[in-house]
Amino acid sequence: MKRVLAGPRAVEEALRANARSVHAVFVADDGGAPGKRVSDLARAAGISVESRSAAALDSLANGLRHQGVLALAGDYPYRSLDELLASAEAPGLLVLCDGIEDPQNLGAILRAAVFFGAGGVVLPRHRAAPVTGAAVRASAGASEHARVARVTNLADAVVQVGENGYATIVLAADGQARLNDLDLRGPVALVVGSEHSGVRPLVRRRAATAARITGAATVASLNAAAATAVALHEVVRQREA
């Protein structure tokens, strides 16, 4: 299934990460400097570039904000969980998403994972957002640099990750430990739950512990993407200390 990638950043990052996945690039007649930059990258990779009117791009974009640049790309190159575990650089850092259904949140999580150097992100195959064009747009193209696995059963994935030496930590507002009190310098897998119901009970029971992120009492909790970014930052902070 082809994906529509919308926006100069998303298309540019896709071209830089894996140009072979991009089938065609469309640029508005008045695409300006961003359009020229993307066009030059695409042509250098041997990918066709077509000029289209703004109305034509709107029709192709499926409601995505394109800013004068679109691309058609192939299926997202998902990995297996075994691949993520085998390729992880020591000490290892993974993010497991339990039922993230909003592509905007997923895109933000993928961007945070790439920014903080996580070795991969694990998604359920069902009842969760895949890496669609909307998620790519929300990640500003960072998704194209991420390593993402899809699994049938996230609870089983938590067990497998734990058996491979990772401390599996659920992020939860009612977690028994404070995240910054935990030793995060070894292999860590952060488990983040859905926007509405959090991590499912079975998944939480399979994890080693649940930890909370502390802040001012004015706001009860962070959304999934913000919590993931804060937790990833804490892991990196401890490892660099």
C-alpha positions in Angstrom: 0.0 0.0 0.0 1.5 3.3 -1.0 1.8 6.1 1.5 1.4 9.8 0.8 4.1 11.9 2.5 3.2 15.5 2.9 5.4 18.5 3.6 9.0 19.5 2.7 10.5 18.1 5.9 8.7 14.7 5.7 9.6 14.2 2.0 13.2 15.4 2.5 13.8 13.0 5.4 12.3 10.1 3.5 14.7 10.9 0.6 17.7 11.1 3.0 16.7 7.9 4.9 15.7 5.6 2.1 15.3 7.2 -1.3 14.5 3.8 -2.9 11.2 3.8 -1.0 10.1 7.1 -2.7 8.3 6.5 -6.1 7.5 10.1 -7.2 7.7 13.6 -5.9 5.2 16.4 -6.6 6.0 20.0 -6.1 3.7 23.1 -6.4 4.3 25.3 -9.4 5.5 28.0 -6.9 7.2 25.6 -4.4 9.9 28.1 -3.6 13.2 27.2 -1.9 11.8 24.2 0.0 10.4 22.8 -3.2 13.6 23.3 -5.1 15.6 21.6 -2.3 13.4 18.6 -2.3 13.4 18.5 -6.1 17.2 18.6 -6.2 17.4 15.7 -3.7 14.9 13.6 -5.6 16.5 14.1 -9.0 19.9 13.3 -7.6 18.4 10.0 -6.4 16.9 9.4 -9.9 13.3 10.0 -8.7 10.9 11.7 -11.0 9.7 15.2 -10.0 6.4 16.7 -11.3 5.1 20.2 -11.0 1.4 20.4 -10.0 -1.0 23.1 -9.2 -1.9 23.8 -5.6 -5.4 22.4 -6.2 -3.9 19.2 -7.7 -1.7 18.7 -4.6 -4.7 19.3 -2.3 -6.5 16.5 -4.1 -3.5 14.1 -3.7 -2.8 15.0 -0.1 -5.9 13.3 1.5 -6.3 16.2 3.9 -2.7 16.4 4.9 -1.0 19.8 5.1 1.6 19.6 2.3 3.1 23.1 2.0 3.6 22.6 -1.7 5.5 19.3 -1.5 4.2 15.7 -1.7 5.7 12.3 -2.4 4.3 8.8 -3.0 6.3 6.2 -1.1 6.0 2.4 -0.6 5.0 0.5 2.5 6.7 1.5 5.7 9.7 -0.8 6.3 8.7 -2.4 9.5 11.2 -4.7 11.3 10.6 -7.7 13.5 11.1 -7.5 17.3 14.0 -10.0 16.9 15.7 -7.6 14.5 15.4 -4.7 16.9 16.8 -6.7 19.7 19.7 -8.0 17.6 20.6 -4.6 16.2 20.3 -2.6 19.4 23.5 -0.8 20.4 24.5 -1.3 24.1 23.1 -0.5 26.6 19.9 -0.7 24.6 16.8 1.6 24.7 13.4 0.7 23.3 9.9 2.2 23.4 6.8 0.0 23.4 3.5 1.6 22.6 0.3 0.1 23.9 -2.6 1.2 21.8 -1.5 4.7 20.6 -4.3 5.4 18.2 -3.6 9.1 17.3 -1.2 9.4 14.4 -0.1 12.8 15.8 0.9 11.3 19.1 2.6 8.4 17.3 4.6 10.8 15.1 5.7 12.8 18.1 6.8 9.6 19.9 8.8 8.5 16.8 10.5 11.9 16.6 11.4 11.7 20.3 12.7 8.2 19.9 15.0 9.2 17.0 16.1 12.4 18.7 17.1 10.6 21.9 18.7 7.6 20.1 16.3 4.8 20.9 17.1 1.6 19.2 13.5 1.0 18.1 9.8 1.5 18.7 7.4 -1.5 19.0 3.7 -1.1 18.0 0.8 -3.6 18.1 -0.6 -4.7 14.8 -4.2 -4.1 15.9 -6.0 -1.2 17.6 -3.0 1.1 17.1 -2.0 3.7 14.6 0.5 2.5 11.9 3.1 4.7 10.4 0.9 6.4 7.9 1.5 9.7 6.1 -0.2 11.5 9.0 2.3 10.1 11.4 5.2 10.9 9.1 4.0 14.5 8.8 3.6 14.7 12.6 7.1 13.4 13.1 8.5 16.0 10.6 10.0 13.0 8.7 11.8 11.5 11.7 9.8 8.4 11.3 11.8 7.6 8.2 14.9 7.3 10.3 13.2 5.2 13.0 13.3 1.4 13.4 9.8 0.3 14.1 8.5 -3.3 14.7 4.9 -4.4 14.7 3.9 -7.3 16.9 0.7 -9.4 17.3 0.7 -9.3 21.1 2.4 -6.5 23.0 2.2 -8.3 26.4 4.3 -11.1 24.9 6.7 -8.6 23.5 7.2 -7.1 26.9 8.1 -10.5 28.2 10.5 -11.2 25.3 12.2 -7.8 25.8 12.6 -8.5 29.5 14.1 -11.9 28.8 16.7 -10.2 26.7 17.9 -8.2 29.7 15.9 -5.0 29.4 14.3 -3.4 32.4 10.7 -3.1 31.3 9.2 0.1 32.8 5.6 1.2 32.3 5.0 4.9 32.4 2.0 5.5 34.6 0.7 8.4 36.7 0.2 6.0 39.6 3.5 4.2 39.2 5.0 3.0 42.5 8.4 4.4 41.7 9.6 7.8 40.6 11.2 7.5 37.2 14.3 9.6 38.1 14.8 7.4 41.2 15.4 4.3 39.0 18.8 3.3 37.6 18.3 3.7 33.8 21.9 3.1 32.8 21.4 -0.5 31.7 19.1 -1.8 28.9 15.7 -0.1 29.3 12.4 -0.6 27.5 9.8 2.2 28.2 6.1 1.1 27.9 3.7 3.9 27.1 -0.1 3.5 27.0 -2.9 4.9 25.0 -4.1 8.5 25.3 -7.3 7.5 27.1 -6.8 4.4 29.1 -3.1 4.1 29.6 -1.3 0.7 29.5 -3.6 -2.3 29.6 -3.6 -4.3 32.8 -2.1 -7.5 31.3 0.8 -5.5 29.7 1.4 -3.7 32.9 1.6 -7.0 34.9 4.1 -8.4 32.4 6.5 -5.4 32.9 9.0 -5.2 35.7 7.8 -2.0 37.3 5.6 1.1 36.7 7.1 4.5 37.2 5.6 8.0 37.4 7.0 11.3 36.1 6.7 13.9 38.8 5.9 17.5 38.1 3.8 20.4 39.5 0.5 19.4 40.9 -1.4 21.8 38.6 -1.6 19.2 35.8 -2.3 15.6 36.7 -0.3 13.9 33.9 1.4 14.3 30.5 0.1 13.0 27.3 1.7 9.9 25.8 4.1 11.7 23.5 5.2 14.2 26.1 5.7 11.5 28.8 7.8 9.5 26.3 10.0 12.4 25.5 10.5 13.2 29.2 11.3 9.6 30.0 13.8 9.3 27.1 15.5 12.4 28.2 15.9 11.0 31.8 17.5 7.8 30.4 19.9 9.8 28.3 20.7 12.2 31.2 21.6 9.3 33.5 23.7 7.6 30.9 25.7 10.8 30.2 26.2 11.7 33.8 
